């Protein structure tokens, strides 16, 4: 008999609700361990459907039971507010809620990544953290120097020459010591980030569509890898609007009767990919007449902030069609395809 299995997963244990077609339910709790997973798998049937919320160890859980049941659906917690907003919130109740919504086919799912894609996604995230840490340390350098009456530009410490110039400054021993420590850490971060960049670039060149995106002005190897890792299979998106919503660069819409209000962009999805898209758009505007003209029209009406987001969405549409139609540009700025 087919069952609908809801799983409330935690770090150390998980609560399971087995719901039959007729509505009868059974509850069980298992530890997150080898023995616990074996016991849980033994309780499953081939025709079962399983629903589990996306958490830090969901990939491990799904990997352990894959092939043991008919289907495993990973629930998107941002779209499934029934559990978080429930008045009665217990592990057993959460598992039962998952099972019931699974039975009715109302589970909002998360897109599943392959293991290489997850690993690349993690590496890109690590790179982003190191870059932010480096920026924090550079800002600290500026603060210390400004406190001593030395005005510095934001770009000064982006080069080794700029870092070396700090040693020649006449400051007291305390500031010189602190500056030396920070410079040493920035140099170490530069080497680490460069090592990660090489690895990300190498892995990115193996992704389908990498050549297509790097043919677009403004998109380099690293940016192409970030975008492709986020997009995955472009055929998962029926049109460019769905992809824009996935990137979080569509406005919030509030409509009631005859009133319709468009707010700020949703900012849902991968923040690193959205930032990479905007940064590549800023470069593309400088060289592509079509995007530059589009940006200029929107800027004249709504200002530069909204104009760059609108142009980024336009650029994402071009990216979508490039991947969808398998285009490779010999001269993107004149829209000449190979």
C-alpha positions as CSV (number, residue, x, y, z in Angstrom):
1,X,0.0,0.0,0.0
2,X,1.3,3.4,-0.9
3,X,2.2,5.7,2.0
4,X,3.1,9.4,2.4
5,X,6.0,9.9,4.7
6,X,6.7,13.2,6.3
7,X,10.1,13.7,8.0
8,X,11.0,16.4,10.5
9,X,14.8,16.3,10.3
10,X,17.2,17.7,12.9
11,X,20.9,17.4,13.5
12,X,20.8,14.5,16.0
13,X,17.4,12.9,15.3
14,X,14.4,12.9,13.0
15,X,10.7,12.3,13.5
16,X,8.7,10.4,10.9
17,X,5.0,10.3,10.1
18,X,3.7,7.4,8.0
19,X,0.4,8.5,6.5
20,X,-1.8,5.9,4.6
21,X,-4.2,6.7,1.8
22,X,-7.1,6.4,4.2
23,X,-5.6,8.9,6.6
24,X,-4.3,6.6,9.3
25,X,-0.9,7.8,10.7
26,X,1.9,6.3,12.7
27,X,4.8,8.1,14.3
28,X,8.4,7.1,14.9
29,X,11.7,8.8,15.9
30,X,15.2,7.7,14.7
31,X,18.7,9.0,15.6
32,X,20.8,10.6,12.8
33,X,23.3,7.8,12.7
34,X,24.2,4.7,10.7
35,X,22.0,2.5,12.9
36,X,19.2,5.0,12.8
37,X,19.2,5.3,9.0
38,X,19.3,1.5,8.6
39,X,16.3,1.2,10.9
40,X,14.4,3.9,9.0
41,X,15.2,2.4,5.6
42,X,13.9,-1.0,6.8
43,X,10.6,0.7,7.7
44,X,10.2,2.1,4.1
45,X,8.4,0.5,1.2
46,X,9.1,0.9,-2.5
47,X,5.9,2.7,-3.2
48,X,6.4,5.3,-0.4
49,X,6.7,9.0,-1.2
50,X,8.9,11.0,1.3
51,X,8.9,14.7,2.1
52,X,11.7,16.4,4.1
53,X,12.4,20.1,4.7
54,X,15.7,21.5,3.3
55,X,18.2,21.7,6.1
56,X,22.0,21.4,6.5
57,X,22.0,17.6,6.5
58,X,19.2,17.0,4.0
59,X,21.6,16.0,1.2
60,X,23.0,13.3,3.4
61,X,19.5,12.1,4.3
62,X,18.3,12.1,0.7
63,X,21.4,10.2,-0.4
64,X,20.9,7.5,2.2
65,X,17.3,6.7,1.1
66,X,17.6,7.4,-2.6
67,X,16.3,4.4,-4.6
68,X,14.6,2.9,-1.5
69,X,11.3,4.8,-2.2
70,X,9.3,6.0,-5.1
71,X,10.3,9.6,-4.8
72,X,11.9,12.0,-2.2
73,X,10.7,15.6,-2.3
74,X,12.8,18.3,-0.6
75,X,10.6,21.1,0.7
76,X,11.5,24.7,0.2
77,X,11.1,26.2,3.8
78,X,10.8,29.8,2.3
79,X,7.6,28.8,0.4
80,X,6.2,26.3,3.0
81,X,5.2,28.6,5.9
82,X,2.6,26.2,7.2
83,X,5.1,24.7,9.7
84,X,6.9,27.8,10.9
85,X,3.6,29.7,11.4
86,X,1.8,26.8,13.0
87,X,0.2,27.5,16.4
88,X,1.0,23.9,17.5
89,X,4.6,23.3,16.6
90,X,6.0,19.9,17.6
91,X,8.2,17.5,15.8
92,X,5.3,15.0,15.4
93,X,2.9,17.7,14.2
94,X,5.5,19.0,11.7
95,X,6.0,15.5,10.3
96,X,2.3,15.0,10.0
97,X,1.8,18.3,8.2
98,X,4.5,17.4,5.7
99,X,2.8,14.0,5.1
100,X,-0.6,15.5,4.6
101,X,0.5,18.2,2.2
102,X,2.6,15.6,0.3
103,X,-0.6,13.5,-0.1
104,X,-2.4,16.4,-1.6
105,X,0.5,17.3,-4.0
106,X,1.0,20.7,-2.4
107,X,4.7,20.5,-1.5
108,X,6.9,23.3,-2.9
109,X,10.2,21.7,-3.8
110,X,13.8,22.8,-3.8
111,X,15.8,22.1,-6.9
112,X,18.2,19.3,-6.3
113,X,21.9,19.6,-7.1
114,X,24.3,16.9,-8.1
115,X,27.3,16.3,-5.7
116,X,29.8,18.1,-8.0
117,X,27.4,21.0,-8.3
118,X,27.0,21.2,-4.5
119,X,30.8,21.1,-4.0
120,X,31.4,23.9,-6.5
121,X,28.6,25.9,-4.9
122,X,30.3,25.5,-1.5
123,X,33.7,26.5,-2.9
124,X,32.1,29.6,-4.5
125,X,30.6,30.5,-1.1
126,X,34.0,30.0,0.6
127,X,35.6,32.4,-2.0
128,X,32.9,35.0,-1.2
129,X,33.6,34.8,2.5
130,X,37.4,35.3,2.0
131,X,36.7,38.3,-0.4
132,X,34.5,39.9,2.2
133,X,37.0,39.3,4.9
134,X,39.7,40.9,2.8
135,X,37.5,44.0,2.2
136,X,36.9,44.3,5.9
137,X,40.7,44.3,6.6
138,X,41.3,46.9,3.8
139,X,38.7,49.1,5.4
140,X,40.5,48.7,8.7
141,X,43.7,49.9,7.1
142,X,41.9,53.0,5.8
143,X,40.4,53.7,9.2
144,X,43.8,53.5,11.0
145,X,45.5,55.8,8.4
146,X,42.6,58.3,8.3
147,X,42.9,58.5,12.2
148,X,46.5,59.6,11.6
149,X,45.5,62.2,9.1
150,X,46.6,60.2,6.0
151,X,43.9,60.2,3.3
152,X,43.9,57.0,1.2
153,X,42.0,55.9,-1.9
154,X,39.9,52.7,-1.9
155,X,42.0,51.2,-4.6
156,X,45.4,51.8,-2.9
157,X,45.7,48.5,-1.1
158,X,44.5,46.3,-4.1
159,X,48.1,45.9,-5.2
160,X,51.3,44.7,-3.6
161,X,52.9,48.1,-4.2
162,X,50.2,49.7,-2.2
163,X,50.7,47.3,0.7
164,X,54.4,47.8,0.7
165,X,53.9,51.6,0.9
166,X,52.5,51.2,4.4
167,X,55.9,50.2,5.8
168,X,57.4,53.5,4.7
169,X,54.9,55.5,6.7
170,X,56.1,57.3,9.8
171,X,53.7,56.2,12.5
172,X,54.0,55.3,16.2
173,X,54.9,51.7,17.1
174,X,51.4,50.6,18.0
175,X,49.8,51.6,14.7
176,X,52.8,50.3,12.7
177,X,52.5,46.9,14.5
178,X,48.7,46.7,13.9
179,X,49.1,47.7,10.3
180,X,51.8,45.1,9.8
181,X,49.5,42.3,11.1
182,X,46.6,43.4,8.8
183,X,48.9,43.6,5.8
184,X,50.2,40.1,6.5
185,X,46.7,38.8,6.6
186,X,45.7,40.5,3.4
187,X,48.6,39.0,1.6
188,X,47.7,35.6,2.8
189,X,44.1,36.1,1.7
190,X,45.2,37.3,-1.7
191,X,47.1,34.0,-2.2
192,X,44.2,31.9,-1.0
193,X,41.6,33.7,-3.2
194,X,43.9,33.3,-6.2
195,X,44.2,29.6,-5.5
196,X,40.4,29.3,-5.2
197,X,39.9,31.4,-8.4
198,X,42.1,28.9,-10.3
199,X,40.1,25.9,-9.1
200,X,36.8,27.6,-9.7
201,X,37.8,28.6,-13.2
202,X,39.1,25.1,-14.0
203,X,35.9,23.5,-12.8
204,X,33.8,26.1,-14.6
205,X,35.3,25.4,-18.0
206,X,33.9,21.9,-17.8
207,X,30.4,23.1,-17.3
208,X,28.0,23.0,-20.3
209,X,27.5,26.6,-21.6
210,X,30.7,28.0,-20.2
211,X,32.0,29.0,-23.7
212,X,28.6,30.5,-24.5
213,X,28.6,32.9,-21.5
214,X,32.3,33.9,-21.7
215,X,31.5,35.1,-25.3
216,X,29.3,37.8,-23.7
217,X,31.1,41.0,-22.9
218,X,31.3,41.5,-19.2
219,X,31.3,37.9,-18.2
220,X,34.6,36.3,-17.4
221,X,35.5,32.7,-16.3
222,X,34.7,33.2,-12.6
223,X,31.4,35.0,-13.3
224,X,30.4,32.4,-15.9
225,X,31.0,29.6,-13.4
226,X,29.0,31.3,-10.7
227,X,26.0,31.9,-13.1
228,X,26.1,28.4,-14.5
229,X,26.4,26.8,-11.1
230,X,23.3,28.8,-10.0
231,X,21.3,28.2,-13.2
232,X,22.0,24.5,-13.6
233,X,19.9,23.1,-16.4
234,X,18.4,26.1,-18.2
235,X,15.6,23.9,-19.4
236,X,14.2,23.8,-15.9
237,X,13.0,27.4,-16.6
238,X,10.1,27.7,-19.1
239,X,11.0,31.3,-19.9
240,X,13.3,34.1,-18.9
241,X,10.8,35.5,-16.4
242,X,11.1,32.3,-14.3
243,X,14.8,32.6,-14.3
244,X,14.6,36.3,-13.3
245,X,12.4,35.3,-10.4
246,X,14.8,32.6,-9.4
247,X,17.6,35.2,-9.3
248,X,15.4,37.5,-7.1
249,X,15.6,40.5,-9.5
250,X,11.8,40.8,-10.0
251,X,9.7,43.4,-8.1
252,X,7.3,42.5,-5.3
253,X,3.7,42.9,-6.4
254,X,0.8,43.7,-4.2
255,X,-2.5,43.8,-5.9
256,X,-5.9,44.3,-4.4
257,X,-9.1,45.1,-6.3
258,X,-8.0,48.0,-8.7
259,X,-4.9,48.9,-6.8
260,X,-1.5,47.4,-7.9
261,X,1.7,48.3,-6.2
262,X,5.2,47.3,-7.4
263,X,7.9,47.3,-4.6
264,X,11.6,46.5,-4.4
265,X,13.0,43.4,-5.9
266,X,12.4,40.2,-4.0
267,X,16.2,39.4,-3.5
268,X,15.3,35.7,-3.2
269,X,17.7,33.2,-4.6
270,X,21.5,33.2,-4.6
271,X,22.9,36.5,-3.5
272,X,26.4,35.8,-4.8
273,X,25.0,35.0,-8.3
274,X,22.8,38.1,-8.2
275,X,25.8,40.3,-7.3
276,X,27.9,38.7,-10.0
277,X,25.1,39.4,-12.5
278,X,24.9,43.1,-11.5
279,X,28.7,43.5,-11.6
280,X,28.9,41.9,-15.1
281,X,26.1,44.2,-16.3
282,X,28.0,47.3,-15.2
283,X,30.9,46.1,-17.4
284,X,28.6,45.2,-20.3
285,X,27.0,48.6,-20.3
286,X,30.3,50.3,-21.1
287,X,30.9,48.3,-24.3
288,X,27.5,47.2,-25.5
289,X,25.5,50.0,-27.3
290,X,22.2,48.1,-26.9
291,X,22.5,47.7,-23.1
292,X,23.9,51.2,-22.7
293,X,21.0,52.7,-24.5
294,X,18.5,50.7,-22.5
295,X,20.2,51.7,-19.3
296,X,20.2,55.4,-20.3
297,X,16.4,55.3,-21.0
298,X,15.6,53.8,-17.6
299,X,18.0,56.0,-15.8
300,X,16.4,59.2,-17.2
301,X,13.0,58.0,-15.9
302,X,13.7,56.2,-12.6
303,X,17.3,56.9,-11.6
304,X,20.5,54.9,-11.8
305,X,19.6,52.3,-9.0
306,X,16.5,51.0,-10.7
307,X,18.2,51.4,-14.1
308,X,21.0,49.0,-13.3
309,X,18.6,46.4,-11.9
310,X,16.4,46.6,-15.0
311,X,19.5,46.3,-17.2
312,X,20.7,43.3,-15.2
313,X,17.4,41.6,-15.8
314,X,17.7,42.5,-19.5
315,X,21.2,41.0,-19.5
316,X,19.9,37.9,-17.8
317,X,17.3,37.5,-20.6
318,X,20.2,37.5,-23.0
319,X,22.0,34.9,-20.9
320,X,18.9,32.8,-20.8
321,X,18.4,32.9,-24.6
322,X,22.1,32.3,-25.2
323,X,22.0,29.1,-23.2
324,X,18.6,28.0,-24.4
325,X,19.5,28.4,-28.1
326,X,23.1,27.3,-27.8
327,X,24.5,30.6,-29.1
328,X,28.2,31.5,-29.2
329,X,29.0,35.1,-30.1
330,X,32.1,36.1,-32.1
331,X,31.2,39.8,-31.4
332,X,28.6,40.2,-28.8
333,X,28.6,44.0,-29.0
334,X,27.3,43.7,-32.5
335,X,25.3,40.6,-31.8
336,X,27.3,38.5,-34.3
337,X,27.0,34.8,-33.6
338,X,29.4,32.0,-34.6
